[in-house]
Structure formats: C-alpha cells, structure tokens
C-alpha cells in the first residue's frame, strides 16, 4: 500500500504476503499474519491484539503504537529505525530467528517498552543504538544477550510503578551471554529501579561472557544501580537479598564502578535523593511525559548550566537531542555551551551530538569527515566499529535527502548500496560484540588457567592493512577450521582446516580471498569451528 490516507484493517487473516504501507497511517486490529510481516515507512502505525509471524519493520515513523500482540517466526520481532515516538505494551516476542526488539536512531519525548515478554529469541532481546527508551516491567529471558545499549543511548529500566512486590518487575534473566551490556558513552538508568537481574544457569567452570550480569567493557565512571535484586540471598527462611559476587560484573569493582548497595528488598521506596540535579532531572522527565517539551528542555539545560559536574549532564544532553526539533539551533548550543566542553568525555559527546544535528540539517560533509577521522585513527576497536555504523547511517540519510553539492570521502567502499544493506551490516557488527570467549573476557588474576574449551582471541593489528595475525588456543587435539567471512556471510577464505594438537596458534591472513585477490576495505569476520565449539570475532580492513 502506498496511499497517503490512514488504512484500517480489522479482523483479517493475511497468509504468505507482506503488508507494506508508505506515508499516511496504518491501523491493524485483531488480525493474524501467517508467514507474513508488516513494513511501515513514513506512516503512523497502530497495531493491537494481532498475531504476527516474521515481525514488524518501521522506518521514519512519527508514532508507533503496538499493544497486546504476539510475534514469532523468521527474522526480527519489532524493529524501529529513525522513528520518533513509540509505545510497545503487553506484547510477546518469542522464538524469533533474529533479535526480539531493535531500536535504532529513535529519539522521542517518552518512549516505552512496557510489560512485554521478550524470550527465547536467537538474537539479542532488546537492542538500543543512539536511541532513548524506558523498559518497564518487562520479562527478558533466554535470548542471546538480554539488553544491549550502544552509542550514546539513554535507557531506563524499572519496575512498573505502584505494583506489588514481584509483580511487573523488569525481570532480565538466563540469557545466553550478558544480561545487560552497555558501553561507556551510554546512560543506563536503573538506580532505585527494583529490577531482577539474574543468571543462575551460569557455569563457573567456563570463563565466558555469560558470567556477567552487567558488563561495560570501557567504563570509566561510577554507575548507581541501587535497589535492584541480583539473584543472591543469605539462605535464611526469609531469604534476605545480599550483595552479589564482584566477578558477576565488569568492571568488578562493585563499590566504585557500580554502586549496588542497598540491594532490592520488597517494600522499600525508590531512591530519589535530595540533590537538586536529581530532582530537576525527574521533573524534566515528568514534563516530557506531559508533552511540555519547552519546559523539559529548559530544565535539562538548567542542569547542564548549574550542575556541570553532575553525573546526569550526559543524559541531559542526549535528551535534548530527542526533544529539540530545531536541530540547527541545537547544534549551536552543543558547540557553544562551555559546560559541555570542560572535560574530554563530555566534549566527545557534545561533538558527536553536534554531528548528528549536521546529519538532520543536511550538513553531510561535516558528519562524514568526523566519522572517517575516527575510523582512520580510532581510540579503540569499539569506536571504529561504531563510527562505521554511523558513517553508513549518514550515507542512508543522504540517499533520502541528497546533498546540494558533491561530497568528498576517504572510504567510498564503506558506503552502503542500500538501506537494507546498511542494516544488515549494522546488525552483523552489533550481534558479534562481546559474545564469545577469548581475549575480550578479562581474567581476574594473572595465574594460568586450564581451559576447557577452545579460545579465539582478537586479531592484531585491527584495523589492519594489508595483513593481520589471528591467534587461538586449543585445549586438546581436535579438528579445527578457521574461515574468513564478509558482512553478507559469504566465505572469503579458509585459513586452517585440519586436526591440530593442543596449544597456542598464530596464523596470518594476508587480506586475500581464496583466489588470491586482495579484498576491499570493510568489516570481516573470522570464525573458529571445532566439532563441539564455534566462535566468531570481527576485524576491519582499511586501505
């Protein structure tokens, strides 16, 4: 469907046919989609009480409202790209072959995922990328990772307010890898949240990312996570909650890096301190919920102006991007506000948000130069991969709103051929972040440990040109295969395919395929496989 007006479908059965809507609006009630999905672009979408196989894909929607519906089958459950306001309530997303919910480049006044069950999906439960969201009273279990929060996202996770103990808590438990993974430039708001974050299935004899209830691989500041329950109690009749072991978190400093005490005990109120910045922040959020956007913006800017050392300043700056529609004026604010440039961390965020304003107002050249500079000289591997995603997003925005003059770039081969190819590349990069054993799992001491399973380490150098060294460890003699793939999953080159003895191995990939042809710049994956184990890491060729 491509018409402008609102389309309303009630009590329908759609079989083996994708429903597509561009522009206007689409409302679907009490309908069943068998081997069929929904795709909605530039249109308001309302779905209620539906059963959907193959999921929902939204792009550039001002409003997405999905309630009382179930999603299962092939692909991803609910995907929002570059949308604005969303409400996902009382939905069940289970058994998808991809991720449960993906929220990308989506910032609105008050976006919620409430009382949803996201379980047993092959991909991650909920992923946020440069987006804001509120996860309230959700059950997130049995997925690849539980909640993934990347690239300057602001995400609050809380129990549903006013409900009884153990009723409508956010319950994040027993996912394959980390329960919650976030990176340093994101804001994870769980303080006083009364959430249950549990993984009782973790095997302490195997050192994998499954050990982490919460992991932030590059954390450099303190995060308050008080009044949450982590699955540990004192063994008494009343089973009083106690502090979890430090090694269930990364970094492991649960008194400075993560502030967990007091742990959640039913009946205690949420923590809101008497600090003025805390009170102003909660008031600003309340105003946004009430659609008093100007009042909310005023308070967020007041916190930045009056409390520049507050731990809430970064969240305030990100919320301004979601609320302020005049991106030109907002760019000037990010550039000139001195309290957003007084240290390197907040200055890095302000520069990033300024470039996203450039994308929105069509100054693509400045944004491309910014991201290519990071790719050329990345502070870390994570920075380089996030910059590749952001660069691809910039090119996608250019395709929709072409620039008035020619654009210069250093890495033309990183330009996606289509929006779909960008999303495939983005999702592949994100899905492989911090999921395998190996060099990225920190050791708590310097002693040697007898490994029980193979370990695939990071390659070095990475990014590389023209060659890189891949290392792996085998615990005993076994057949093994080491193969290179591109972002489309196509096999590029098999490096090792033989039985090897136990030990450490280093092999060099010369950047060529099986035919001896040098590969193009871009992201590649190397996979180690044995009869009982497989693990994949990522690398990037830069020319």
C-alpha positions as a Python dict, from the first residue, in 0.01 Angstrom:
ca = {
    (1, 'X'): (0, 0, 0),
    (2, 'X'): (136, 340, -91),
    (3, 'X'): (-156, 576, -36),
    (4, 'X'): (-145, 879, 191),
    (5, 'X'): (-461, 822, 394),
    (6, 'X'): (-499, 611, 707),
    (7, 'X'): (-562, 244, 631),
    (8, 'X'): (-759, 47, 891),
    (9, 'X'): (-763, -334, 887),
    (10, 'X'): (-977, -520, 1140),
    (11, 'X'): (-1018, -896, 1187),
    (12, 'X'): (-817, -1005, 885),
    (13, 'X'): (-606, -1310, 809),
    (14, 'X'): (-305, -1250, 585),
    (15, 'X'): (-114, -1554, 461),
    (16, 'X'): (233, -1551, 300),
    (17, 'X'): (207, -1187, 198),
    (18, 'X'): (395, -889, 344),
    (19, 'X'): (178, -587, 427),
    (20, 'X'): (361, -270, 317),
    (21, 'X'): (250, 86, 393),
    (22, 'X'): (424, 407, 291),
    (23, 'X'): (304, 751, 405),
    (24, 'X'): (-14, 837, 592),
    (25, 'X'): (-108, 583, 856),
    (26, 'X'): (-188, 219, 921),
    (27, 'X'): (-407, 73, 1198),
    (28, 'X'): (-442, -305, 1238),
    (29, 'X'): (-665, -473, 1498),
    (30, 'X'): (-745, -836, 1581),
    (31, 'X'): (-565, -975, 1276),
    (32, 'X'): (-347, -1276, 1206),
    (33, 'X'): (-38, -1273, 983),
    (34, 'X'): (80, -1621, 883),
    (35, 'X'): (430, -1632, 734),
    (36, 'X'): (373, -1261, 673),
    (37, 'X'): (526, -945, 809),
    (38, 'X'): (444, -576, 829),
    (39, 'X'): (658, -296, 685),
    (40, 'X'): (568, 67, 751),
    (41, 'X'): (759, 373, 627),
    (42, 'X'): (685, 742, 687),
    (43, 'X'): (348, 648, 837),
    (44, 'X'): (195, 631, 1182),
    (45, 'X'): (146, 268, 1283),
    (46, 'X'): (-101, 126, 1535),
    (47, 'X'): (-119, -250, 1597),
    (48, 'X'): (-339, -407, 1864),
    (49, 'X'): (-434, -765, 1952),
    (50, 'X'): (-265, -921, 1649),
    (51, 'X'): (-66, -1238, 1588),
    (52, 'X'): (227, -1177, 1357),
    (53, 'X'): (486, -1407, 1206),
    (54, 'X'): (803, -1256, 1059),
    (55, 'X'): (779, -933, 1261),
    (56, 'X'): (729, -561, 1210),
    (57, 'X'): (973, -319, 1046),
    (58, 'X'): (926, 58, 1084),
    (59, 'X'): (1126, 340, 928),
    (60, 'X'): (1089, 713, 990),
    (61, 'X'): (752, 677, 1163),
    (62, 'X'): (639, 963, 1386),
    (63, 'X'): (423, 731, 1601),
    (64, 'X'): (449, 354, 1656),
    (65, 'X'): (197, 202, 1898),
    (66, 'X'): (196, -178, 1933),
    (67, 'X'): (-7, -342, 2210),
    (68, 'X'): (-147, -679, 2309),
    (69, 'X'): (16, -860, 2017),
    (70, 'X'): (239, -1164, 1971),
    (71, 'X'): (535, -1205, 1735),
    (72, 'X'): (718, -1522, 1640),
    (73, 'X'): (887, -1681, 1337),
    (74, 'X'): (1164, -1585, 1098),
    (75, 'X'): (1363, -1262, 1124),
    (76, 'X'): (1340, -993, 1390),
    (77, 'X'): (1039, -916, 1610),
    (78, 'X'): (991, -537, 1618),
    (79, 'X'): (1245, -308, 1450),
    (80, 'X'): (1229, 73, 1466),
    (81, 'X'): (1468, 279, 1253),
    (82, 'X'): (1476, 661, 1271),
    (83, 'X'): (1133, 679, 1433),
    (84, 'X'): (1017, 933, 1688),
    (85, 'X'): (759, 827, 1949),
    (86, 'X'): (689, 464, 2030),
    (87, 'X'): (486, 265, 2280),
    (88, 'X'): (525, -114, 2290),
    (89, 'X'): (294, -255, 2558),
    (90, 'X'): (176, -602, 2665),
    (91, 'X'): (341, -776, 2368),
    (92, 'X'): (504, -1118, 2346),
    (93, 'X'): (807, -1151, 2120),
    (94, 'X'): (922, -1512, 2136),
    (95, 'X'): (1106, -1762, 1918),
    (96, 'X'): (1226, -1517, 1653),
    (97, 'X'): (1523, -1631, 1445),
    (98, 'X'): (1669, -1280, 1485),
    (99, 'X'): (1652, -1030, 1771),
    (100, 'X'): (1342, -952, 1973),
    (101, 'X'): (1328, -572, 1960),
    (102, 'X'): (1571, -333, 1788),
    (103, 'X'): (1555, 45, 1844),
    (104, 'X'): (1792, 244, 1619),
    (105, 'X'): (1833, 622, 1580),
    (106, 'X'): (1495, 666, 1752),
    (107, 'X'): (1453, 955, 1995),
    (108, 'X'): (1122, 1093, 2119),
    (109, 'X'): (966, 1268, 2416),
    (110, 'X'): (884, 949, 2610),
    (111, 'X'): (939, 611, 2451),
    (112, 'X'): (835, 296, 2637),
    (113, 'X'): (860, -81, 2620),
    (114, 'X'): (619, -185, 2893),
    (115, 'X'): (503, -521, 3027),
    (116, 'X'): (644, -705, 2725),
    (117, 'X'): (781, -1059, 2726),
    (118, 'X'): (1091, -1095, 2507),
    (119, 'X'): (1206, -1454, 2528),
    (120, 'X'): (1382, -1740, 2351),
    (121, 'X'): (1491, -1534, 2051),
    (122, 'X'): (1807, -1636, 1865),
    (123, 'X'): (1933, -1276, 1863),
    (124, 'X'): (1955, -1025, 2146),
    (125, 'X'): (1644, -944, 2348),
    (126, 'X'): (1633, -563, 2317),
    (127, 'X'): (1896, -351, 2140),
    (128, 'X'): (1923, 29, 2161),
    (129, 'X'): (2154, 221, 1926),
    (130, 'X'): (2168, 602, 1960),
    (131, 'X'): (1815, 596, 2098),
    (132, 'X'): (1623, 659, 2416),
    (133, 'X'): (1381, 427, 2586),
    (134, 'X'): (1210, 321, 2907),
    (135, 'X'): (1187, -52, 2980),
    (136, 'X'): (913, -102, 3239),
    (137, 'X'): (800, -429, 3392),
    (138, 'X'): (935, -645, 3108),
    (139, 'X'): (1045, -1009, 3111),
    (140, 'X'): (1359, -1065, 2902),
    (141, 'X'): (1482, -1424, 2921),
    (142, 'X'): (1653, -1690, 2710),
    (143, 'X'): (1783, -1462, 2434),
    (144, 'X'): (2140, -1425, 2302),
    (145, 'X'): (2207, -1119, 2521),
    (146, 'X'): (1939, -960, 2735),
    (147, 'X'): (1958, -582, 2684),
    (148, 'X'): (2225, -416, 2465),
    (149, 'X'): (2275, -38, 2489),
    (150, 'X'): (2513, 128, 2242),
    (151, 'X'): (2634, 461, 2105),
    (152, 'X'): (2506, 743, 2329),
    (153, 'X'): (2171, 585, 2414),
    (154, 'X'): (1974, 675, 2727),
    (155, 'X'): (1782, 378, 2866),
    (156, 'X'): (1589, 349, 3193),
    (157, 'X'): (1494, 3, 3325),
    (158, 'X'): (1239, -6, 3606),
    (159, 'X'): (965, -199, 3779),
    (160, 'X'): (614, -86, 3690),
    (161, 'X'): (535, 188, 3947),
    (162, 'X'): (273, 117, 4212),
    (163, 'X'): (266, -262, 4167),
    (164, 'X'): (309, -525, 4438),
    (165, 'X'): (645, -690, 4513),
    (166, 'X'): (748, -942, 4245),
    (167, 'X'): (464, -823, 4021),
    (168, 'X'): (559, -642, 3699),
    (169, 'X'): (927, -619, 3794),
    (170, 'X'): (1160, -595, 3500),
    (171, 'X'): (1299, -949, 3500),
    (172, 'X'): (1617, -996, 3295),
    (173, 'X'): (1743, -1348, 3339),
    (174, 'X'): (1922, -1651, 3198),
    (175, 'X'): (2016, -1509, 2860),
    (176, 'X'): (2299, -1690, 2681),
    (177, 'X'): (2560, -1419, 2728),
    (178, 'X'): (2540, -1092, 2925),
    (179, 'X'): (2212, -996, 3089),
    (180, 'X'): (2287, -627, 3025),
    (181, 'X'): (2567, -497, 2801),
    (182, 'X'): (2627, -124, 2765),
    (183, 'X'): (2917, 99, 2667),
    (184, 'X'): (3064, 395, 2848),
    (185, 'X'): (2904, 670, 2637),
    (186, 'X'): (2553, 544, 2720),
    (187, 'X'): (2336, 620, 3022),
    (188, 'X'): (2193, 315, 3199),
    (189, 'X'): (1930, 444, 3442),
    (190, 'X'): (1846, 168, 3692),
    (191, 'X'): (1906, 337, 4026),
    (192, 'X'): (1612, 251, 4252),
    (193, 'X'): (1458, 54, 3968),
    (194, 'X'): (1358, -260, 4166),
    (195, 'X'): (1459, -485, 3878),
    (196, 'X'): (1557, -850, 3896),
    (197, 'X'): (1875, -927, 3701),
    (198, 'X'): (1956, -1295, 3748),
    (199, 'X'): (2152, -1574, 3585),
    (200, 'X'): (2151, -1891, 3793),
    (201, 'X'): (2244, -2106, 3494),
    (202, 'X'): (2599, -1972, 3471),
    (203, 'X'): (2868, -2242, 3484),
    (204, 'X'): (3153, -2105, 3696),
    (205, 'X'): (3393, -2357, 3544),
    (206, 'X'): (3369, -2197, 3199),
    (207, 'X'): (3502, -1843, 3155),
    (208, 'X'): (3262, -1681, 2907),
    (209, 'X'): (3067, -1356, 2886),
    (210, 'X'): (2776, -1544, 3041),
    (211, 'X'): (2938, -1470, 3379),
    (212, 'X'): (2836, -1104, 3360),
    (213, 'X'): (2506, -982, 3494),
    (214, 'X'): (2616, -638, 3374),
    (215, 'X'): (2916, -557, 3155),
    (216, 'X'): (3052, -224, 3040),
    (217, 'X'): (3383, -306, 2865),
    (218, 'X'): (3515, 54, 2870),
    (219, 'X'): (3356, 200, 3185),
    (220, 'X'): (3543, 499, 3331),
    (221, 'X'): (3285, 642, 3574),
    (222, 'X'): (3061, 529, 3857),
    (223, 'X'): (2712, 393, 3781),
    (224, 'X'): (2442, 383, 4050),
    (225, 'X'): (2245, 57, 4044),
    (226, 'X'): (2100, 58, 4395),
    (227, 'X'): (1772, -110, 4490),
    (228, 'X'): (1791, -397, 4240),
    (229, 'X'): (1798, -771, 4303),
    (230, 'X'): (2082, -981, 4157),
    (231, 'X'): (1972, -1336, 4246),
    (232, 'X'): (2170, -1378, 4570),
    (233, 'X'): (2026, -1415, 4922),
    (234, 'X'): (2151, -1514, 5266),
    (235, 'X'): (1992, -1858, 5283),
    (236, 'X'): (1766, -1768, 5576),
    (237, 'X'): (1397, -1854, 5593),
    (238, 'X'): (1310, -1508, 5465),
    (239, 'X'): (1587, -1522, 5201),
    (240, 'X'): (1710, -1167, 5254),
    (241, 'X'): (1883, -1032, 4942),
    (242, 'X'): (2259, -985, 4969),
    (243, 'X'): (2532, -828, 4756),
    (244, 'X'): (2632, -1039, 4453),
    (245, 'X'): (2990, -1154, 4391),
    (246, 'X'): (3205, -886, 4228),
    (247, 'X'): (3306, -1114, 3940),
    (248, 'X'): (2947, -1116, 3808),
    (249, 'X'): (3010, -759, 3688),
    (250, 'X'): (3264, -596, 3459),
    (251, 'X'): (3447, -396, 3577),
    (252, 'X'): (3447, -598, 3901),
    (253, 'X'): (3460, -301, 4142),
    (254, 'X'): (3103, -313, 4280),
    (255, 'X'): (3174, -40, 4535),
    (256, 'X'): (3309, 225, 4300),
    (257, 'X'): (3245, 131, 3936),
    (258, 'X'): (2896, 2, 4023),
    (259, 'X'): (2716, 118, 4337),
    (260, 'X'): (2482, -171, 4425),
    (261, 'X'): (2424, -125, 4798),
    (262, 'X'): (2149, -143, 4915),
    (263, 'X'): (2022, -433, 4707),
    (264, 'X'): (1650, -451, 4649),
    (265, 'X'): (1425, -580, 4924),
    (266, 'X'): (1049, -566, 4856),
    (267, 'X'): (868, -278, 5019),
    (268, 'X'): (1142, -15, 5017),
    (269, 'X'): (1069, 303, 4816),
    (270, 'X'): (1258, 404, 4504),
    (271, 'X'): (1563, 615, 4572),
    (272, 'X'): (1540, 978, 4472),
    (273, 'X'): (1797, 1185, 4657),
    (274, 'X'): (1751, 1537, 4779),
    (275, 'X'): (2016, 1664, 4539),
    (276, 'X'): (1872, 1941, 4324),
    (277, 'X'): (2009, 1795, 4000),
    (278, 'X'): (1830, 1465, 4070),
    (279, 'X'): (1503, 1639, 4148),
    (280, 'X'): (1527, 1865, 3842),
    (281, 'X'): (1602, 1566, 3618),
    (282, 'X'): (1297, 1372, 3734),
    (283, 'X'): (1084, 1684, 3694),
    (284, 'X'): (1215, 1731, 3338),
    (285, 'X'): (1122, 1370, 3256),
    (286, 'X'): (774, 1425, 3401),
    (287, 'X'): (728, 1737, 3186),
    (288, 'X'): (832, 1542, 2875),
    (289, 'X'): (573, 1276, 2956),
    (290, 'X'): (311, 1552, 2989),
    (291, 'X'): (423, 1684, 2648),
    (292, 'X'): (555, 2009, 2797),
    (293, 'X'): (858, 1995, 2568),
    (294, 'X'): (975, 2354, 2621),
    (295, 'X'): (963, 2315, 2999),
    (296, 'X'): (1153, 1988, 2982),
    (297, 'X'): (1420, 2141, 2756),
    (298, 'X'): (1456, 2436, 2995),
    (299, 'X'): (1521, 2206, 3293),
    (300, 'X'): (1769, 1985, 3106),
    (301, 'X'): (1965, 2295, 3001),
    (302, 'X'): (1944, 2430, 3357),
    (303, 'X'): (2106, 2114, 3494),
    (304, 'X'): (2388, 2145, 3239),
    (305, 'X'): (2432, 2513, 3327),
    (306, 'X'): (2406, 2488, 3706),
    (307, 'X'): (2550, 2142, 3777),
    (308, 'X'): (2823, 2079, 3517),
    (309, 'X'): (2984, 1803, 3728),
    (310, 'X'): (2657, 1613, 3777),
    (311, 'X'): (2651, 1252, 3657),
    (312, 'X'): (2325, 1343, 3480),
    (313, 'X'): (2473, 1600, 3241),
    (314, 'X'): (2538, 1349, 2961),
    (315, 'X'): (2183, 1213, 2986),
    (316, 'X'): (2051, 1571, 2973),
    (317, 'X'): (2248, 1646, 2657),
    (318, 'X'): (2116, 1331, 2487),
    (319, 'X'): (1758, 1403, 2593),
    (320, 'X'): (1787, 1748, 2435),
    (321, 'X'): (1858, 1579, 2100),
    (322, 'X'): (1536, 1380, 2138),
    (323, 'X'): (1326, 1683, 2232),
    (324, 'X'): (1455, 1983, 2036),
    (325, 'X'): (1315, 1998, 1683),
    (326, 'X'): (1532, 2292, 1570),
    (327, 'X'): (1849, 2091, 1508),
    (328, 'X'): (2033, 2396, 1372),
    (329, 'X'): (1986, 2585, 1698),
    (330, 'X'): (2068, 2271, 1895),
    (331, 'X'): (2392, 2227, 1701),
    (332, 'X'): (2493, 2580, 1802),
    (333, 'X'): (2408, 2501, 2164),
    (334, 'X'): (2621, 2184, 2165),
    (335, 'X'): (2906, 2379, 2007),
    (336, 'X'): (2900, 2687, 2231),
    (337, 'X'): (2780, 2567, 2575),
    (338, 'X'): (3102, 2577, 2785),
    (339, 'X'): (2976, 2319, 3035),
    (340, 'X'): (2963, 2065, 2751),
    (341, 'X'): (3333, 2111, 2681),
    (342, 'X'): (3503, 2136, 3019),
    (343, 'X'): (3643, 1782, 3007),
    (344, 'X'): (3725, 1536, 2731),
    (345, 'X'): (3438, 1292, 2797),
    (346, 'X'): (3154, 1543, 2784),
    (347, 'X'): (3327, 1724, 2497),
    (348, 'X'): (3341, 1400, 2297),
    (349, 'X'): (2967, 1355, 2348),
    (350, 'X'): (2889, 1716, 2251),
    (351, 'X'): (3092, 1680, 1930),
    (352, 'X'): (2909, 1356, 1846),
    (353, 'X'): (2565, 1507, 1904),
    (354, 'X'): (2664, 1816, 1704),
    (355, 'X'): (2746, 1593, 1407),
    (356, 'X'): (2411, 1417, 1435),
    (357, 'X'): (2249, 1759, 1415),
    (358, 'X'): (2454, 1812, 1098),
    (359, 'X'): (2304, 1494, 952),
    (360, 'X'): (1950, 1612, 1029),
    (361, 'X'): (2003, 1954, 866),
    (362, 'X'): (2188, 1815, 564),
    (363, 'X'): (2549, 1908, 650),
    (364, 'X'): (2665, 1562, 548),
    (365, 'X'): (3022, 1659, 464),
    (366, 'X'): (3098, 1761, 823),
    (367, 'X'): (2950, 1442, 963),
    (368, 'X'): (3133, 1221, 710),
    (369, 'X'): (3464, 1390, 787),
    (370, 'X'): (3403, 1341, 1162),
    (371, 'X'): (3329, 968, 1139),
    (372, 'X'): (3606, 899, 885),
    (373, 'X'): (3854, 1069, 1116),
    (374, 'X'): (3758, 824, 1391),
    (375, 'X'): (3787, 528, 1152),
    (376, 'X'): (4133, 643, 1038),
    (377, 'X'): (4265, 689, 1392),
    (378, 'X'): (4028, 508, 1628),
    (379, 'X'): (4071, 544, 2006),
    (380, 'X'): (3957, 182, 2029),
    (381, 'X'): (3819, -102, 1819),
    (382, 'X'): (3472, -27, 1955),
    (383, 'X'): (3500, 336, 1845),
    (384, 'X'): (3599, 233, 1494),
    (385, 'X'): (3307, -10, 1458),
    (386, 'X'): (3054, 241, 1592),
    (387, 'X'): (3194, 503, 1352),
    (388, 'X'): (3146, 263, 1059),
    (389, 'X'): (2781, 223, 1158),
    (390, 'X'): (2733, 599, 1197),
    (391, 'X'): (2902, 664, 864),
    (392, 'X'): (2669, 415, 695),
    (393, 'X'): (2369, 584, 856),
    (394, 'X'): (2488, 921, 724),
    (395, 'X'): (2503, 783, 370),
    (396, 'X'): (2150, 642, 411),
    (397, 'X'): (2024, 987, 509),
    (398, 'X'): (2199, 1128, 201),
    (399, 'X'): (2008, 884, -20),
    (400, 'X'): (1679, 1014, 119),
    (401, 'X'): (1772, 1384, 113),
    (402, 'X'): (2051, 1428, -145),
    (403, 'X'): (2309, 1700, -77),
    (404, 'X'): (2318, 2013, -290),
    (405, 'X'): (2689, 1978, -366),
    (406, 'X'): (2935, 1694, -419),
    (407, 'X'): (3055, 1505, -112),
    (408, 'X'): (3418, 1405, -62),
    (409, 'X'): (3509, 1090, 129),
    (410, 'X'): (3813, 877, 213),
    (411, 'X'): (3637, 540, 226),
    (412, 'X'): (3387, 516, -60),
    (413, 'X'): (3366, 138, -23),
    (414, 'X'): (3210, 184, 321),
    (415, 'X'): (2911, 350, 153),
    (416, 'X'): (2618, 104, 167),
    (417, 'X'): (2445, 22, -159),
    (418, 'X'): (2102, 47, 4),
    (419, 'X'): (1930, 98, 336),
    (420, 'X'): (1880, -277, 366),
    (421, 'X'): (2249, -348, 308),
    (422, 'X'): (2337, -91, 576),
    (423, 'X'): (2101, -252, 826),
    (424, 'X'): (2245, -597, 753),
    (425, 'X'): (2599, -472, 807),
    (426, 'X'): (2499, -283, 1124),
    (427, 'X'): (2316, -578, 1275),
    (428, 'X'): (2604, -814, 1195),
    (429, 'X'): (2854, -588, 1372),
    (430, 'X'): (2631, -542, 1678),
    (431, 'X'): (2540, -910, 1711),
    (432, 'X'): (2907, -1008, 1733),
    (433, 'X'): (3002, -757, 2004),
    (434, 'X'): (3121, -926, 2324),
    (435, 'X'): (2962, -1264, 2265),
    (436, 'X'): (3246, -1513, 2261),
    (437, 'X'): (3516, -1644, 2485),
    (438, 'X'): (3871, -1535, 2428),
    (439, 'X'): (4085, -1230, 2472),
    (440, 'X'): (3795, -997, 2541),
    (441, 'X'): (3700, -1183, 2862),
    (442, 'X'): (3916, -1027, 3135),
    (443, 'X'): (4094, -1253, 3381),
    (444, 'X'): (4062, -1170, 3749),
    (445, 'X'): (4421, -1268, 3822),
    (446, 'X'): (4745, -1335, 3648),
    (447, 'X'): (4758, -1711, 3704),
    (448, 'X'): (4729, -1960, 3423),
    (449, 'X'): (4401, -2149, 3396),
    (450, 'X'): (4349, -2484, 3228),
    (451, 'X'): (4096, -2411, 2958),
    (452, 'X'): (3807, -2647, 2893),
    (453, 'X'): (3704, -2517, 2552),
    (454, 'X'): (3885, -2354, 2259),
    (455, 'X'): (3951, -1980, 2278),
    (456, 'X'): (3952, -1741, 1982),
    (457, 'X'): (4144, -1423, 2058),
    (458, 'X'): (4140, -1080, 1897),
    (459, 'X'): (4345, -1040, 1584),
    (460, 'X'): (4629, -788, 1576),
    (461, 'X'): (4652, -530, 1433),
    (462, 'X'): (4286, -434, 1398),
    (463, 'X'): (4205, -233, 1187),
    (464, 'X'): (4476, -366, 955),
    (465, 'X'): (4639, -320, 613),
    (466, 'X'): (4740, -542, 443),
    (467, 'X'): (4764, -836, 692),
    (468, 'X'): (4667, -933, 1046),
    (469, 'X'): (4753, -1217, 1285),
    (470, 'X'): (4476, -1434, 1432),
    (471, 'X'): (4551, -1636, 1747),
    (472, 'X'): (4359, -1919, 1907),
    (473, 'X'): (4406, -2184, 2175),
    (474, 'X'): (4304, -2550, 2166),
    (475, 'X'): (4264, -2742, 2496),
    (476, 'X'): (4335, -3078, 2333),
    (477, 'X'): (4395, -3233, 1991),
    (478, 'X'): (4093, -3180, 1766),
    (479, 'X'): (3986, -3097, 1408),
    (480, 'X'): (3955, -2722, 1362),
    (481, 'X'): (3856, -2481, 1088),
    (482, 'X'): (3937, -2109, 1070),
    (483, 'X'): (3748, -1923, 796),
    (484, 'X'): (3705, -1556, 694),
    (485, 'X'): (3359, -1420, 602),
    (486, 'X'): (3232, -1084, 478),
    (487, 'X'): (2935, -895, 629),
    (488, 'X'): (2696, -1080, 396),
    (489, 'X'): (2805, -1413, 541),
    (490, 'X'): (2988, -1514, 224),
    (491, 'X'): (3301, -1725, 270),
    (492, 'X'): (3615, -1532, 170),
    (493, 'X'): (3898, -1764, 264),
    (494, 'X'): (3966, -2079, 466),
    (495, 'X'): (4294, -2037, 655),
    (496, 'X'): (4301, -2354, 867),
    (497, 'X'): (4119, -2682, 803),
    (498, 'X'): (4300, -2970, 974),
    (499, 'X'): (4345, -3156, 1301),
    (500, 'X'): (4581, -2977, 1542),
    (501, 'X'): (4736, -3067, 1876),
    (502, 'X'): (4660, -2880, 2198),
    (503, 'X'): (4837, -2544, 2221),
    (504, 'X'): (4854, -2179, 2114),
    (505, 'X'): (4842, -2091, 1744),
    (506, 'X'): (4907, -1774, 1548),
    (507, 'X'): (4811, -1758, 1181),
    (508, 'X'): (4842, -1465, 941),
    (509, 'X'): (4570, -1359, 698),
    (510, 'X'): (4719, -1162, 411),
    (511, 'X'): (4393, -985, 323),
    (512, 'X'): (4331, -1200, 15),
    (513, 'X'): (4048, -1435, -79),
    (514, 'X'): (4074, -1798, -191),
    (515, 'X'): (4153, -1678, -545),
    (516, 'X'): (4444, -1465, -428),
    (517, 'X'): (4263, -1134, -487),
    (518, 'X'): (4302, -859, -226),
    (519, 'X'): (3970, -788, -52),
    (520, 'X'): (3808, -445, -33),
    (521, 'X'): (3801, -219, 272),
    (522, 'X'): (3533, -309, 522),
    (523, 'X'): (3433, -530, 813),
    (524, 'X'): (3513, -902, 805),
    (525, 'X'): (3460, -1188, 1048),
    (526, 'X'): (3685, -1481, 1136),
    (527, 'X'): (3524, -1798, 1271),
    (528, 'X'): (3692, -2081, 1458),
    (529, 'X'): (3498, -2409, 1444),
    (530, 'X'): (3558, -2748, 1607),
    (531, 'X'): (3323, -3047, 1638),
    (532, 'X'): (3179, -2911, 1966),
    (533, 'X'): (3251, -2536, 1954),
    (534, 'X'): (3239, -2230, 1733),
    (535, 'X'): (3331, -1866, 1796),
    (536, 'X'): (3340, -1556, 1576),
    (537, 'X'): (3529, -1227, 1605),
    (538, 'X'): (3533, -918, 1386),
    (539, 'X'): (3808, -721, 1211),
    (540, 'X'): (3834, -431, 971),
    (541, 'X'): (4045, -384, 659),
    (542, 'X'): (4137, -22, 589),
    (543, 'X'): (4312, 86, 268),
}
